[in-house]
Amino acid sequence: MINLDDLQQFAAVARLGSYSKAAQANGVARSTLSRVVQRLEVELDTTLLHRTTRRVELTSAGAAFLNRVAPALLDLKLAVNQLQNQRGEPAGVLRVSTTTDVAVSLLAPVIAELVHAYPKLRIDTLLTLRPVDLVGERVDVALRAYRAPPADSSLLGSHLGTMSFGWYGAPTYLAQRGVPKTTQELDEHALVCAPEGFPSWRVGIDDSLFSLAVVRAGAGLGILPEPLCAEDLAKGTLQRVLPEVSLFTGELWLVYPEGAKSPKLKVFEEAVQRRVAGGAPLAQAP
């Protein structure tokens, strides 16, 4: 008999196109996911995924199977949420994704408040800079910065505030390599950033607080949220470069899949909104 957890794990691998990413998102070993998919393929007597050195891709049979299974998995999750809504008590696991800087400023005190107030509630966090597939990675709610309001009509949520970003470097690095005067000169510098953003990246990092530490240490120039750098600017351990360059302004949103509202999500959203209304910074260093 096919196991429901196996279907959810298969869907995560298929949506993310990677065993490693799915393993990280679901908190299991990569080898466990490989065995899960192999078990499914034996039970269904068909190949669901093509495996290459770079990516995992659905076969035509696997794509058809996922298209039939995914709505059923979503319906099941909604049914569980509906049952919890009827009970009215925040309970179970709430899976939250955001970036480390937002987690430090907003999420940490919210978690402390909720675990004391609701003894049956557990909170699982996924901290990353990359966009998260909420359904595929079984994330209940995410706090993410968007350049514009989320375009995905299947997501609901609330606007929390605005985050501006800039280029920063350590005085030691700038003394050695010089201060860039134009964006074209950035190609001559070591860039500390997500590799997807800049082909000339030197240090690829998927964590804003670690990026701050690496830039502060003098490894290169990095794009960082302005609130995250305020203390370093005051101390002189960081310097803003290319201040006239207009980088994107991120609108911080709390988003969740349509139909996923539950008592645990409701109290989480309300706690986050209270923090923001009370003047908590949207991003800060610990």
Secondary structure in CASP SS format (residue, H / E / C, confidence):
PFRMAT SS
TARGET T0000
AUTHOR 0000-0000-0000
METHOD secondary structure of the structure
MODEL  1
M C 1.00
I C 1.00
N C 1.00
L H 1.00
D H 1.00
D H 1.00
L H 1.00
Q H 1.00
Q H 1.00
F H 1.00
A H 1.00
A H 1.00
V H 1.00
A H 1.00
R H 1.00
L H 1.00
G C 1.00
S C 1.00
Y H 1.00
S H 1.00
K H 1.00
A H 1.00
A H 1.00
Q H 1.00
A H 1.00
N H 1.00
G C 1.00
V C 1.00
A C 1.00
R H 1.00
S H 1.00
T H 1.00
L H 1.00
S H 1.00
R H 1.00
V H 1.00
V H 1.00
Q H 1.00
R H 1.00
L H 1.00
E H 1.00
V H 1.00
E H 1.00
L H 1.00
D C 1.00
T C 1.00
T C 1.00
L C 1.00
L E 1.00
H E 1.00
R E 1.00
T C 1.00
T C 1.00
R C 1.00
R C 1.00
V E 1.00
E E 1.00
L E 1.00
T C 1.00
S H 1.00
A H 1.00
G H 1.00
A H 1.00
A H 1.00
F H 1.00
L H 1.00
N H 1.00
R H 1.00
V H 1.00
A H 1.00
P H 1.00
A H 1.00
L H 1.00
L H 1.00
D H 1.00
L H 1.00
K H 1.00
L H 1.00
A H 1.00
V H 1.00
N H 1.00
Q H 1.00
L H 1.00
Q H 1.00
N H 1.00
Q H 1.00
R H 1.00
G C 1.00
E C 1.00
P C 1.00
A C 1.00
G E 1.00
V E 1.00
L E 1.00
R E 1.00
V E 1.00
S E 1.00
T E 1.00
T C 1.00
T H 1.00
D H 1.00
V H 1.00
A H 1.00
V H 1.00
S H 1.00
L H 1.00
L H 1.00
A H 1.00
P H 1.00
V H 1.00
I H 1.00
A H 1.00
E H 1.00
L H 1.00
V H 1.00
H H 1.00
A H 1.00
Y C 1.00
P C 1.00
K C 1.00
L E 1.00
R E 1.00
I E 1.00
D E 1.00
T E 1.00
L E 1.00
L E 1.00
T C 1.00
L C 1.00
R C 1.00
P C 1.00
V C 1.00
D C 1.00
L C 1.00
V C 1.00
G C 1.00
E C 1.00
R C 1.00
V C 1.00
D C 1.00
V E 1.00
A E 1.00
L E 1.00
R E 1.00
A E 1.00
Y E 1.00
R C 1.00
A C 1.00
P C 1.00
P C 1.00
A C 1.00
D C 1.00
S C 1.00
S C 1.00
L E 1.00
L E 1.00
G E 1.00
S E 1.00
H E 1.00
L E 1.00
G E 1.00
T E 1.00
M E 1.00
S E 1.00
F E 1.00
G E 1.00
W E 1.00
Y E 1.00
G E 1.00
A C 1.00
P H 1.00
T H 1.00
Y H 1.00
L H 1.00
A H 1.00
Q H 1.00
R H 1.00
G C 1.00
V C 1.00
P C 1.00
K C 1.00
T C 1.00
T H 1.00
Q H 1.00
E H 1.00
L H 1.00
D H 1.00
E H 1.00
H C 1.00
A C 1.00
L E 1.00
V E 1.00
C E 1.00
A C 1.00
P C 1.00
E C 1.00
G C 1.00
F C 1.00
P C 1.00
S C 1.00
W E 1.00
R E 1.00
V E 1.00
G E 1.00
I C 1.00
D C 1.00
D C 1.00
S H 1.00
L H 1.00
F H 1.00
S H 1.00
L H 1.00
A H 1.00
V H 1.00
V H 1.00
R H 1.00
A C 1.00
G C 1.00
A C 1.00
G C 1.00
L E 1.00
G E 1.00
I E 1.00
L E 1.00
P E 1.00
E H 1.00
P H 1.00
L H 1.00
C H 1.00
A H 1.00
E H 1.00
D H 1.00
L H 1.00
A H 1.00
K H 1.00
G C 1.00
T C 1.00
L C 1.00
Q E 1.00
R E 1.00
V E 1.00
L C 1.00
P C 1.00
E C 1.00
V C 1.00
S C 1.00
L C 1.00
F C 1.00
T E 1.00
G E 1.00
E E 1.00
L E 1.00
W E 1.00
L E 1.00
V E 1.00
Y E 1.00
P E 1.00
E C 1.00
G C 1.00
A C 1.00
K C 1.00
S C 1.00
P H 1.00
K H 1.00
L H 1.00
K H 1.00
V H 1.00
F H 1.00
E H 1.00
E H 1.00
A H 1.00
V H 1.00
Q H 1.00
R H 1.00
R H 1.00
V H 1.00
A H 1.00
G C 1.00
G C 1.00
A C 1.00
P C 1.00
L C 1.00
A C 1.00
Q C 1.00
A C 1.00
P C 1.00
END
